[in-house]
Amino acid sequence: MHGFMLTIRPDGTQTVKEYHGKVPLADIKEGLDQAWLEMVPFLDEIVIDGIHIHCIAYCDEYGKIKGLPFNAVAHARWEAAAGRSIVQDLLCGPVVFLWGDEAFMKTL
């Protein structure tokens, strides 16, 4: 089992962690500053080094209500995955992307 977690913060800072087993929920919550998780709809693909990879992405369920800053980098990846402009919603606060082999993805 092998996978990765990419956290993109609103200031554009990106960190990647590698896993050789199931990603702990605590790590995902840490990436989201202990927020309630919300899966980002239509964000099921990320491009890494020019390769399209299946992923799952999470954001803070209440990011907009809390007034967290807009995450332009993550939002652009969301629009790229959806294949269209997404103006009816915004990604605010940190966003976590998870991808890996089949066994890793089944644990999410």
C-alpha positions as CSV (number, residue, x, y, z in Angstrom):
1,M,0.0,0.0,0.0
2,H,1.5,3.3,-1.1
3,G,0.1,6.8,-1.3
4,F,0.5,10.5,-0.9
5,M,-1.1,13.5,0.7
6,L,-0.7,17.0,-0.7
7,T,-1.8,19.9,1.3
8,I,-2.2,23.3,-0.4
9,R,-2.6,26.3,1.8
10,P,-4.3,29.6,0.7
11,D,-0.9,31.3,0.5
12,G,0.2,28.7,-2.1
13,T,2.4,26.7,0.2
14,Q,2.4,23.0,-0.7
15,T,3.5,20.1,1.4
16,V,3.6,16.4,0.5
17,K,3.6,13.4,2.8
18,E,4.2,9.9,1.7
19,Y,2.5,6.9,3.2
20,H,3.2,3.1,3.1
21,G,-0.1,2.2,4.8
22,K,-3.4,3.8,5.5
23,V,-3.3,7.6,6.0
24,P,-4.4,8.4,9.6
25,L,-7.5,10.6,9.9
26,A,-5.5,12.7,12.3
27,D,-3.0,13.6,9.5
28,I,-5.9,14.7,7.2
29,K,-7.4,16.8,9.9
30,E,-4.0,18.3,10.7
31,G,-3.7,19.3,7.0
32,L,-7.1,21.0,7.3
33,D,-6.2,22.7,10.7
34,Q,-8.5,20.3,12.6
35,A,-11.5,21.3,10.5
36,W,-14.6,19.2,9.7
37,L,-13.8,17.3,6.4
38,E,-15.9,17.9,3.3
39,M,-15.1,15.9,0.1
40,V,-14.7,18.3,-2.8
41,P,-17.1,17.3,-5.5
42,F,-15.8,16.8,-9.1
43,L,-12.2,17.1,-7.8
44,D,-11.2,13.5,-8.6
45,E,-8.0,14.1,-10.6
46,I,-4.7,15.8,-10.0
47,V,-1.9,16.4,-12.5
48,I,1.5,15.6,-11.1
49,D,4.5,16.0,-13.4
50,G,2.1,16.1,-16.4
51,I,0.4,12.8,-15.4
52,H,-3.3,12.7,-14.6
53,I,-3.8,10.8,-11.4
54,H,-7.1,9.8,-9.7
55,C,-7.4,11.5,-6.3
56,I,-9.8,12.4,-3.5
57,A,-9.7,16.0,-2.1
58,Y,-11.0,17.4,1.2
59,C,-11.6,20.9,2.4
60,D,-12.9,22.6,5.5
61,E,-16.7,22.1,5.5
62,Y,-17.2,25.5,7.0
63,G,-14.2,27.3,5.4
64,K,-16.3,30.0,3.7
65,I,-18.5,30.5,6.8
66,K,-15.4,30.9,9.0
67,G,-14.1,33.5,6.5
68,L,-11.0,31.5,5.6
69,P,-9.0,33.0,2.7
70,F,-9.6,31.9,-0.8
71,N,-7.3,29.1,-2.0
72,A,-6.6,30.1,-5.6
73,V,-4.1,27.2,-6.3
74,A,-6.5,24.5,-5.1
75,H,-9.4,26.2,-6.8
76,A,-7.6,26.2,-10.1
77,R,-6.9,22.4,-9.8
78,W,-10.6,21.9,-9.0
79,E,-11.6,23.7,-12.2
80,A,-9.0,21.8,-14.2
81,A,-10.4,18.5,-12.9
82,A,-14.0,19.5,-13.5
83,G,-13.1,20.7,-17.0
84,R,-15.0,24.0,-16.5
85,S,-15.1,27.2,-14.5
86,I,-16.6,26.9,-11.0
87,V,-18.0,30.2,-10.0
88,Q,-20.9,29.1,-7.8
89,D,-18.5,27.9,-5.1
90,L,-15.0,28.7,-3.7
91,L,-12.4,26.6,-2.0
92,C,-11.3,28.5,1.1
93,G,-8.7,27.5,3.6
94,P,-6.3,24.5,3.2
95,V,-7.2,21.7,0.8
96,V,-5.9,18.1,1.1
97,F,-5.4,15.9,-2.0
98,L,-4.9,12.1,-1.5
99,W,-3.8,9.6,-4.2
100,G,-2.0,6.3,-4.4
101,D,-2.2,2.7,-5.4
102,E,-5.5,0.8,-5.5
103,A,-5.1,-0.5,-1.9
104,F,-4.4,3.0,-0.6
105,M,-7.4,4.5,-2.3
106,K,-9.7,1.8,-1.0
107,T,-8.9,2.9,2.6
108,L,-10.2,6.4,2.0
